[in-house]
Amino acid sequence: MNNQGNMAPDDFEIAMKLCETDPEFKKLWDEHHELKGKARGLAEKPFLTPEEQVEVKRIKRLKLWGKDKIAEKIRDYKVAVSPA
């Protein structure tokens, strides 16, 4: 789970807190990293079948959707804990 990637350190810290307290966020986080691994596996292949090419596109769409949802939840958390 400790995979910061290109996430800002503060956002990564919030993400780790949300993984502990928000089951929906934890699911999004885990799915995103699972998709990342699948994409990496396909990218390492020297040749992709047409079906694998379609799968790569599907994975990229799902990863982007998940990344957006993760960012949204982090933004919501920042708003919720910021002083009024």
C-alpha positions in Angstrom: 0.0 0.0 0.0 3.0 2.4 0.5 3.2 3.5 -3.1 3.4 7.3 -3.3 4.0 7.4 -7.0 3.9 11.0 -8.2 1.4 12.1 -5.4 2.3 15.0 -3.2 3.6 13.9 0.2 0.6 15.7 2.0 -1.9 14.0 -0.3 -0.2 10.6 0.2 -0.5 11.1 4.0 -4.2 11.9 3.6 -4.6 8.9 1.3 -3.1 6.6 4.0 -5.4 8.0 6.6 -8.4 7.5 4.3 -7.3 3.9 3.6 -7.6 3.3 7.3 -10.9 5.0 7.9 -12.9 4.9 4.6 -13.6 1.5 3.2 -14.8 3.0 -0.1 -11.5 4.9 -0.5 -9.5 1.8 0.4 -11.3 -0.1 -2.3 -10.6 2.6 -4.9 -6.9 2.8 -3.8 -6.4 -1.0 -4.0 -8.2 -1.2 -7.4 -6.1 1.6 -8.8 -2.9 -0.1 -7.8 -4.1 -3.5 -9.1 -4.9 -1.9 -12.4 -1.5 -0.2 -12.4 0.1 -3.7 -12.0 -2.0 -5.1 -14.9 -1.1 -2.3 -17.1 2.6 -2.6 -16.3 2.4 -6.4 -17.1 0.9 -5.7 -20.5 3.3 -2.9 -21.2 6.2 -5.3 -20.7 5.0 -7.6 -23.5 6.8 -7.2 -26.8 3.6 -7.6 -28.7 0.0 -7.2 -27.8 -2.9 -9.0 -29.4 -5.9 -7.0 -30.5 -7.7 -8.2 -27.4 -4.8 -7.1 -25.2 -4.8 -3.7 -26.9 -8.5 -3.3 -26.0 -7.7 -4.4 -22.4 -5.0 -1.8 -22.1 -7.4 1.0 -23.2 -10.0 -0.3 -20.7 -7.5 -0.4 -17.9 -6.3 3.1 -18.7 -9.9 4.4 -18.6 -10.6 2.6 -15.3 -7.3 3.9 -13.8 -8.1 7.5 -14.8 -11.6 7.2 -13.4 -10.2 5.8 -10.1 -7.5 8.5 -9.9 -10.2 11.2 -10.3 -12.3 9.6 -7.5 -9.3 9.3 -5.3 -8.4 13.0 -5.9 -12.0 14.0 -5.2 -12.0 12.2 -1.9 -8.7 13.8 -0.9 -10.0 17.2 -1.8 -13.2 16.5 0.2 -11.1 15.5 3.2 -9.0 18.7 3.0 -12.2 20.8 2.9 -13.6 18.9 5.9 -10.6 19.3 8.1 -9.6 22.9 7.0 -10.3 25.6 9.6 -13.5 27.5 8.7 
